[in-house]
Amino acid sequence: MSYDLVVWEGPRPDSDDEACEVFADLAERYLEGDPVSGTAAITRFTEALVRRWGDLDHDAESPWATGGTGDTNGPILTVNIRHSDDRLEEVANHVAELAAQHSLVCYDPQQDRLRP
């Protein structure tokens, strides 16, 4: 089981409701379609996450529920954090902070809200 955050490249929505709509559109276009390589910004973000937290494929202690950090497709990345990991909140906060540092949007689909 995982706790998922979604990170995407694009303008930050003005509200949680707008973020939900943007996420639904991006999911339909990118997550349900044929795979597309991650954008340069998403790739840099993913590399920074792996530098900080490791990669499940190479580090059993990493907080990720899937290999890498999650599923990348074009301008969107679904970050899958192990729900059972004691560092869940720390990792989720770091994902949101790092996304902001990379000028990316971080959205929590479980709570239908933008992460600061």
ROSE-4610 file (N, C-alpha, C; in Angstrom, 1 decimal, always signed):
// ROSE-4610
residu = [M/M/M/S/S/S/Y/Y/Y/D/D/D/L/L/L/V/V/V/V/V/V/W/W/W/E/E/E/G/G/G/P/P/P/R/R/R/P/P/P/D/D/D/S/S/S/D/D/D/D/D/D/E/E/E/A/A/A/C/C/C/E/E/E/V/V/V/F/F/F/A/A/A/D/D/D/L/L/L/A/A/A/E/E/E/R/R/R/Y/Y/Y/L/L/L/E/E/E/G/G/G/D/D/D/P/P/P/V/V/V/S/S/S/G/G/G/T/T/T/A/A/A/A/A/A/I/I/I/T/T/T/R/R/R/F/F/F/T/T/T/E/E/E/A/A/A/L/L/L/V/V/V/R/R/R/R/R/R/W/W/W/G/G/G/D/D/D/L/L/L/D/D/D/H/H/H/D/D/D/A/A/A/E/E/E/S/S/S/P/P/P/W/W/W/A/A/A/T/T/T/G/G/G/G/G/G/T/T/T/G/G/G/D/D/D/T/T/T/N/N/N/G/G/G/P/P/P/I/I/I/L/L/L/T/T/T/V/V/V/N/N/N/I/I/I/R/R/R/H/H/H/S/S/S/D/D/D/D/D/D/R/R/R/L/L/L/E/E/E/E/E/E/V/V/V/A/A/A/N/N/N/H/H/H/V/V/V/A/A/A/E/E/E/L/L/L/A/A/A/A/A/A/Q/Q/Q/H/H/H/S/S/S/L/L/L/V/V/V/C/C/C/Y/Y/Y/D/D/D/P/P/P/Q/Q/Q/Q/Q/Q/D/D/D/R/R/R/L/L/L/R/R/R/P/P/P]
num = [1/1/1/2/2/2/3/3/3/4/4/4/5/5/5/6/6/6/7/7/7/8/8/8/9/9/9/10/10/10/11/11/11/12/12/12/13/13/13/14/14/14/15/15/15/16/16/16/17/17/17/18/18/18/19/19/19/20/20/20/21/21/21/22/22/22/23/23/23/24/24/24/25/25/25/26/26/26/27/27/27/28/28/28/29/29/29/30/30/30/31/31/31/32/32/32/33/33/33/34/34/34/35/35/35/36/36/36/37/37/37/38/38/38/39/39/39/40/40/40/41/41/41/42/42/42/43/43/43/44/44/44/45/45/45/46/46/46/47/47/47/48/48/48/49/49/49/50/50/50/51/51/51/52/52/52/53/53/53/54/54/54/55/55/55/56/56/56/57/57/57/58/58/58/59/59/59/60/60/60/61/61/61/62/62/62/63/63/63/64/64/64/65/65/65/66/66/66/67/67/67/68/68/68/69/69/69/70/70/70/71/71/71/72/72/72/73/73/73/74/74/74/75/75/75/76/76/76/77/77/77/78/78/78/79/79/79/80/80/80/81/81/81/82/82/82/83/83/83/84/84/84/85/85/85/86/86/86/87/87/87/88/88/88/89/89/89/90/90/90/91/91/91/92/92/92/93/93/93/94/94/94/95/95/95/96/96/96/97/97/97/98/98/98/99/99/99/100/100/100/101/101/101/102/102/102/103/103/103/104/104/104/105/105/105/106/106/106/107/107/107/108/108/108/109/109/109/110/110/110/111/111/111/112/112/112/113/113/113/114/114/114/115/115/115/116/116/116]
x = [+0.9/+0.0/+0.9/+0.5/+1.3/+0.5/+1.2/+0.6/+1.2/+0.3/+0.8/+0.7/+1.7/+1.7/+1.9/+1.4/+1.6/+2.3/+3.3/+4.1/+4.1/+3.8/+3.8/+4.4/+4.7/+5.3/+4.2/+4.1/+3.1/+2.8/+1.9/+1.6/+0.8/+1.1/+0.5/-1.0/-1.9/-3.4/-3.6/-4.7/-5.0/-5.8/-6.3/-7.1/-7.0/-7.4/-7.4/-8.4/-9.5/-10.5/-9.9/-9.2/-8.5/-7.4/-6.7/-5.6/-6.2/-7.4/-8.0/-8.4/-8.9/-9.2/-8.0/-6.9/-5.7/-5.1/-5.1/-4.7/-5.5/-6.8/-7.6/-7.3/-7.1/-6.7/-5.4/-4.4/-3.0/-3.1/-3.8/-3.9/-4.5/-5.5/-6.2/-5.2/-4.5/-3.6/-2.3/-1.8/-0.4/-0.4/-1.2/-1.1/-1.9/-2.9/-3.7/-3.3/-2.4/-2.0/-0.7/-0.1/+1.2/+2.3/+3.2/+4.3/+5.1/+5.4/+6.2/+7.3/+8.5/+9.7/+9.3/+9.9/+9.7/+10.4/+9.8/+10.4/+11.7/+12.5/+13.8/+13.6/+12.6/+12.3/+11.9/+11.0/+10.6/+11.8/+12.6/+13.8/+14.7/+15.0/+15.9/+15.3/+14.0/+13.3/+13.5/+13.2/+13.3/+14.7/+15.7/+17.1/+17.4/+16.9/+17.1/+16.5/+15.3/+14.6/+15.5/+16.0/+16.8/+18.1/+18.7/+19.9/+19.7/+18.5/+18.2/+17.7/+16.9/+16.2/+16.6/+17.4/+17.7/+16.6/+16.9/+16.0/+15.7/+14.4/+14.0/+14.7/+15.0/+15.7/+17.1/+17.7/+19.1/+19.2/+18.1/+18.2/+16.9/+16.9/+15.7/+15.2/+16.0/+15.6/+14.9/+14.9/+14.2/+12.8/+12.1/+10.7/+9.7/+10.2/+9.4/+8.6/+7.4/+6.6/+6.9/+7.4/+7.7/+9.2/+9.7/+11.1/+11.2/+12.4/+12.5/+11.8/+11.0/+10.2/+8.7/+8.4/+7.0/+6.9/+5.8/+5.6/+5.7/+6.6/+6.9/+6.3/+5.6/+5.1/+5.0/+5.9/+5.8/+6.0/+5.1/+5.3/+4.7/+4.4/+3.8/+4.5/+4.6/+5.2/+4.3/+3.9/+3.2/+4.3/+4.4/+5.4/+4.7/+5.2/+4.6/+5.4/+4.9/+5.6/+5.0/+5.9/+5.3/+4.5/+3.3/+2.4/+2.9/+3.6/+4.1/+5.4/+6.0/+7.3/+7.1/+7.9/+7.9/+8.2/+8.8/+9.2/+8.2/+7.0/+6.0/+5.8/+5.5/+5.3/+6.5/+7.7/+8.9/+9.2/+9.0/+9.2/+8.2/+6.9/+5.9/+6.2/+6.6/+7.0/+8.2/+9.2/+10.3/+10.0/+9.1/+8.6/+8.0/+7.1/+6.5/+7.5/+8.4/+9.4/+10.3/+10.7/+11.6/+10.9/+9.6/+8.8/+8.8/+8.6/+8.5/+9.9/+11.0/+12.3/+12.6/+11.9/+12.1/+11.0/+10.2/+9.1/+8.1/+7.8/+6.9/+5.7/+4.6/+3.4/+3.3/+3.0/+2.8/+1.3/+0.7/-0.7/-0.9/-1.8/-2.1/-3.5/-3.6/-4.9/-5.7/-5.1/-5.9/-6.7/-6.2/-6.8/-7.4/-7.2/-7.6/-7.2/-5.9/-5.4/-3.9/-3.6/-2.2/-1.4/-0.1/+0.8/+1.6/+1.8/+2.5/+3.9]
y = [-1.2/+0.0/+1.2/+2.2/+3.5/+4.7/+5.7/+7.1/+7.8/+8.3/+8.9/+10.4/+11.0/+12.5/+12.6/+13.6/+13.8/+15.1/+15.1/+16.3/+16.5/+17.8/+18.1/+19.4/+19.5/+20.7/+21.6/+22.8/+23.7/+24.8/+25.7/+26.8/+26.2/+26.8/+26.3/+26.8/+25.8/+26.2/+27.2/+28.0/+28.9/+28.3/+27.1/+26.5/+25.0/+24.4/+22.9/+22.3/+23.0/+22.5/+22.6/+23.7/+23.8/+22.8/+22.5/+21.5/+20.1/+19.8/+18.6/+18.4/+19.5/+19.5/+19.3/+20.0/+19.9/+18.5/+18.0/+16.6/+15.6/+15.7/+14.8/+14.9/+16.1/+16.3/+15.7/+15.9/+15.4/+13.9/+13.3/+11.9/+11.2/+11.9/+11.3/+11.4/+12.5/+12.6/+11.8/+11.7/+11.1/+9.8/+9.6/+8.4/+7.3/+7.6/+6.5/+6.3/+7.0/+6.8/+6.1/+6.1/+5.5/+6.2/+5.4/+6.1/+7.1/+8.2/+9.3/+9.6/+9.8/+10.1/+11.3/+11.4/+12.5/+13.7/+14.9/+16.1/+16.4/+17.3/+17.6/+18.0/+18.8/+19.3/+18.1/+17.2/+16.1/+15.1/+14.9/+14.1/+14.6/+15.9/+16.5/+16.4/+16.6/+16.4/+15.0/+14.0/+12.6/+12.2/+12.7/+12.5/+13.0/+14.2/+14.8/+14.0/+13.4/+12.5/+11.3/+10.7/+9.5/+9.8/+10.9/+11.3/+11.4/+11.9/+12.1/+10.8/+10.1/+8.9/+7.6/+7.5/+6.2/+5.7/+4.6/+4.0/+2.6/+2.2/+0.9/-0.2/+0.0/-1.0/-1.3/-0.3/-0.5/-0.4/+0.1/+0.3/-0.1/-1.2/-1.7/-0.8/+0.1/+1.1/+2.3/+2.5/+3.7/+3.7/+4.9/+5.0/+4.7/+4.3/+4.2/+2.9/+2.9/+1.7/+0.9/+1.7/+1.1/+1.5/+0.7/+1.1/+2.5/+3.1/+4.5/+5.2/+6.2/+6.9/+6.7/+6.3/+6.2/+6.1/+6.6/+6.5/+7.9/+8.0/+9.3/+9.1/+10.2/+10.2/+11.6/+12.1/+13.4/+14.4/+15.4/+16.4/+16.0/+14.7/+14.3/+13.1/+13.1/+12.0/+11.7/+10.4/+10.0/+9.4/+10.0/+9.5/+8.6/+7.4/+6.3/+6.1/+6.6/+6.4/+5.2/+4.4/+3.3/+3.8/+3.4/+3.8/+3.4/+2.3/+1.7/+2.4/+3.2/+3.8/+4.8/+4.7/+5.6/+7.0/+7.2/+8.6/+9.1/+8.6/+9.0/+10.5/+11.1/+12.6/+13.4/+12.9/+13.6/+13.5/+12.3/+12.2/+13.0/+12.9/+13.7/+15.2/+15.7/+17.1/+17.5/+16.6/+16.8/+16.8/+15.9/+15.9/+17.2/+17.7/+19.0/+20.2/+20.2/+21.3/+21.2/+20.0/+19.9/+20.2/+19.9/+20.3/+21.8/+22.5/+23.9/+24.5/+23.9/+24.4/+24.2/+23.2/+22.9/+23.6/+24.5/+25.2/+24.2/+23.1/+22.2/+22.2/+21.7/+21.6/+20.3/+20.3/+19.0/+19.0/+17.9/+17.7/+16.4/+16.4/+15.2/+14.7/+13.6/+13.1/+12.5/+12.0/+11.4/+12.4/+13.6/+14.7/+15.8/+15.6/+16.5/+18.0/+18.1/+19.4/+19.6/+20.8/+21.2/+21.1/+20.6/+20.6/+22.0/+22.6/+23.9/+23.7]
z = [+0.0/+0.0/+0.0/-0.7/-0.8/-0.6/-0.2/-0.1/-1.3/-2.1/-3.4/-3.4/-3.9/-4.2/-5.7/-6.3/-7.7/-7.9/-8.7/-9.0/-10.5/-10.9/-12.3/-12.7/-13.9/-14.5/-15.1/-14.7/-15.2/-14.2/-14.5/-13.5/-12.3/-11.2/-9.9/-10.0/-9.8/-9.7/-8.6/-8.7/-7.7/-6.5/-6.7/-5.6/-5.7/-4.6/-4.6/-5.6/-5.8/-6.8/-8.2/-8.5/-9.8/-10.0/-8.9/-8.9/-9.2/-8.7/-8.9/-10.4/-11.0/-12.4/-13.3/-12.9/-13.7/-13.6/-12.4/-12.2/-13.0/-13.0/-13.8/-15.3/-15.8/-17.2/-17.5/-16.7/-16.9/-16.8/-15.8/-15.7/-16.9/-17.4/-18.6/-19.8/-20.0/-21.1/-21.0/-19.8/-19.7/-18.9/-17.9/-17.1/-17.7/-18.5/-19.1/-20.6/-21.1/-22.5/-22.6/-23.8/-24.0/-23.2/-22.8/-22.0/-22.8/-22.1/-22.7/-21.7/-22.2/-21.3/-20.4/-19.2/-18.3/-18.9/-18.6/-19.1/-18.3/-18.8/-18.1/-16.7/-16.4/-15.0/-14.1/-14.6/-13.8/-13.6/-14.6/-14.5/-13.4/-13.4/-12.4/-11.0/-10.9/-9.6/-9.1/-10.0/-9.6/-9.2/-9.9/-9.6/-8.2/-7.9/-6.5/-5.4/-5.7/-4.7/-4.5/-5.5/-5.4/-4.7/-5.0/-4.2/-2.7/-2.4/-0.9/-0.3/-0.9/-0.3/-0.8/-1.9/-2.4/-3.4/-4.0/-5.0/-4.5/-4.5/-4.0/-4.8/-6.1/-6.9/-6.4/-5.6/-5.2/-3.6/-3.0/-1.5/-0.9/-0.2/+0.5/+1.5/+2.0/+3.1/+2.5/+1.2/+0.6/+1.0/+1.0/+1.4/+0.3/-0.9/-2.1/-2.1/-2.5/-2.7/-4.0/-5.0/-6.3/-6.6/-7.6/-8.1/-8.6/-8.5/-8.7/-7.6/-7.9/-6.9/-7.2/-8.4/-8.8/-10.4/-10.9/-12.3/-12.9/-13.9/-14.6/-16.0/-16.5/-17.8/-18.3/-19.1/-19.6/-18.5/-18.3/-17.3/-15.9/-15.7/-14.5/-13.9/-12.5/-11.8/-10.6/-10.5/-9.3/-8.4/-7.2/-6.2/-5.2/-5.2/-4.3/-3.1/-1.9/-0.7/+0.1/+0.6/+1.4/+2.6/+2.7/+3.7/+5.1/+5.2/+6.4/+6.9/+6.1/+6.4/+7.5/+8.6/+9.7/+9.3/+8.2/+7.7/+6.8/+6.7/+5.7/+5.7/+6.8/+6.8/+6.4/+6.9/+6.6/+5.1/+4.5/+3.1/+2.3/+2.7/+1.9/+2.0/+3.1/+3.3/+2.4/+2.3/+1.5/+0.0/-0.4/-1.8/-2.1/-1.3/-1.5/-1.6/-0.6/-0.6/-1.8/-2.2/-3.3/-4.6/-4.7/-5.9/-6.0/-4.9/-5.0/-5.4/-4.9/-5.2/-6.7/-7.3/-8.8/-9.6/-9.0/-9.7/-10.2/-9.5/-9.9/-8.9/-9.3/-8.5/-7.8/-6.5/-5.7/-5.3/-5.6/-5.3/-4.5/-3.5/-2.8/-3.2/-4.0/-4.5/-3.4/-2.4/-1.3/-0.6/-0.4/+0.3/-0.7/-2.0/-3.0/-2.7/-2.4/-2.1/-2.6/-2.8/-3.1/-1.9/-2.1/-1.0/-1.0/+0.1/+0.1/-0.5]
